[in-house]
Amino acid sequence: MIGRLKGRLIQKQPPWLLIDVQGVAYEVEAPMTTIYKLPAIDEELTLFTHLLVRDDAHLLFGFAEEHERLLFRTLIKVNGVGAKMALAILSGMEADEFANCIRDGDSARLTRLPGVGKKTAERLIVEMRDKLKDWQSSPSSKTDTAKGPVEIFSDPADEAVSALVSLGYKPQEASKYVLAVASEDMSSEEIIREALKASVK
């Protein structure tokens, strides 16, 4: 099991990252909440990781905070919630915000996340309420972490649409949310952040 990676960020194309660890490049999939906290390209970073072994692939997921990884591991144990949906949930809202939705029984808010229908939202609330009753907010979640420079793509809006589609949004939905928030001076990460906020309002 790979539990943590410490290395150099060499590529960033949400939700995918490439991390060089002493000459070995690891491909990692990360939620947007982690991507917002990444340093600049070629700078060092540390991620808590979860290795998912399937018949057809070994998938590595990375998280900036240990409590995000814990929530991811709890989510994928819920019937009907796979790694892709868990990643979309963590991208759509902070871990503490999700824990509050579960405790408050706010299924309406959960159904605004991609791939989460009414039945799934209700199942999440029932199955996770006991697991999250002792959830402690992360101290770092109270303040926004400063971001390093963002990798520039030819069209940040197109990059944002692609990232949202990777997280489970339909292409038409992704385009609609991006067009509603994008402006010329915004980076792809800023567009994604605002589009995700708009999608769960």
N, C-alpha and C positions, 0 to 999 in steps of 0.2 A: 504493500500500500504506500502510495506517495502522499504524505501528509502536509508537506510544506515545500515551497520552492523559493529560493533566494537567488536572484540572478539579475540579468540586464534585459530590459524591455527593448526588443528589436523591431517589433511590428505591432500595430494596433489597428484592427478593422472590426469594430463592434459587431457582434459580441465576441469576436476571436482575438486572441493575443498570441504572440510568439515570444517566448522568454528563453534567453541564452543562459544556461547554467554550466559554466566551465566547458564551453564548446559543444554542449548538447542543447539543441533547441526544442523546447516543449511547446506544443500547441495546446492552448488552454481556452476554454469557453468561460466567460464571466458575465455576471449580471451587470446591468448598467450602473447600479449603485456602487459597484466596485470600479468600473471603468472611469466614473467621474473622479475617483480618488487617485488615479494612476499618475506617476511622475512623467516627465518628458521622455521621448524616445532616446535610447542609449543611456538612460539613468537606471540605477539599481532599484529593485523593489522586492518585497516579500509577500507571497500570497499563501493563505491556507488553502489546501486543495482536497478534493474528493475524487478518487479514481473509480469510475464506473466501468465494470467489465461486462461486455455483452458478447454474444456468439460472433458477431460480425465486426466488433470494434472495441477498443479501449478508449474511453473518453475521460478527459481530465478537466475538472471544473475548478475555477479559482475564485477566492473571496478575500477582500481586503481585511475583513473582520472575522474573528473566530465565531462570533455569535451568528453571523450570516451563514457560515458553513453548517453550523448546528441546525439552523432553521431549514436549510436546504435538505439536510439528511432526514429531518423530521417530515418534511413535505413529501419526499419520494416514498415514504412508507405508507402514505395514505392511499387507499384503493382508488385507482383511476387517475392518480397524479404521477406523471413521469418526470424525468429530468428536464425536458423542454418546458413543460408547464411550470415546474418549480422555478426555473430560471426566469420565465416570464413574470411570475408573481414577484420575485425579488427585484426584477427590473422595474416593475410598475409601482412599487411602493417600498419604503424603508422597512426593515425587519420589525422595528418597534411599532410602526404604523399598522403593519399586518397583524401583529400580536393584539393590538387594540381592536382591530376589526373582528378578530375571533372572539375576544372577550366580550365585546359589545353585541355580538351576533349580527353584525352588519353585512348581511348577504348581498344587499343591493350594491354596495361598494365593490365587493369581491367580484361580482358578475361583470363589472366593467373591465376587468383584466382579460387579456386575450386567452381564449380557450376555456374560460371558467364560466360554465352555465349555472343555472339556478340549482340543479341537483348537486353539482360539484361543490358549489359554494356552501350549500347546507351540509354536505358531507365533511368539508373542511372544518366547519364550525363544530360539528358534533365530535369528530375524531381528534381535533387538535385543542379543544378547549381545556381538557385536563392536562395535556402535555405543555401548554403555555401558561398555566395558572401561576407558576412561579417565575415567569419570564422577567428577567432584569434588563432594563434599558441599558444600552451601551453608552458609556460616557461620551464617546466620540460622536454619537449620533446627534448630540445636542447642537453641535456647530458644524457648519460646512467646512470640508477640508479643501484647502487651496489646491487648484489644479495646476499642473505644469502646462507648457505649450501643447496645443492640440495638433496632431498630425494633419496636414492639409491634404485634402482630396480635391479632384477637379471640380466636383460639385457637392458641397456639404449636404444639400437637400436630398440628392440622390442617395448619398451614403446613409443618411438618416432613414430614408424609406427602406433601404436594404436591411438595415439593422432591425427595424421594427418588424419587417416580414420574417426575419430570422427568429424573432421572439414570439412569433405566432399570430401576428396581426395579418389580416387579409390585405393584399396589395392596395385595394381601393381605400380601405380604412387607413392604412399607413400613409398613403398619399394625402388623404383628407386632413389628417392630424398635422402632418408636416407643413402642408400649404397654409394651414390656419395660423401657425406660429412662426414660420421661417422668415428671416430677413437677410439682406445681403451680408451684413457684418457678423452673422452668427456662424460659429463652428458647427460641425456635424454633431458633436457631443451636446452642445447647448440646445440645438434643435431637437435632438432625441429627448433630452431632459424635459423640455417644455411640452413636447408632443405627448410624452408619457403622463405628465401632470394633467394635460387637457383630457386625455382618454379616460382617466379615472374620476373626473369631477362629477 
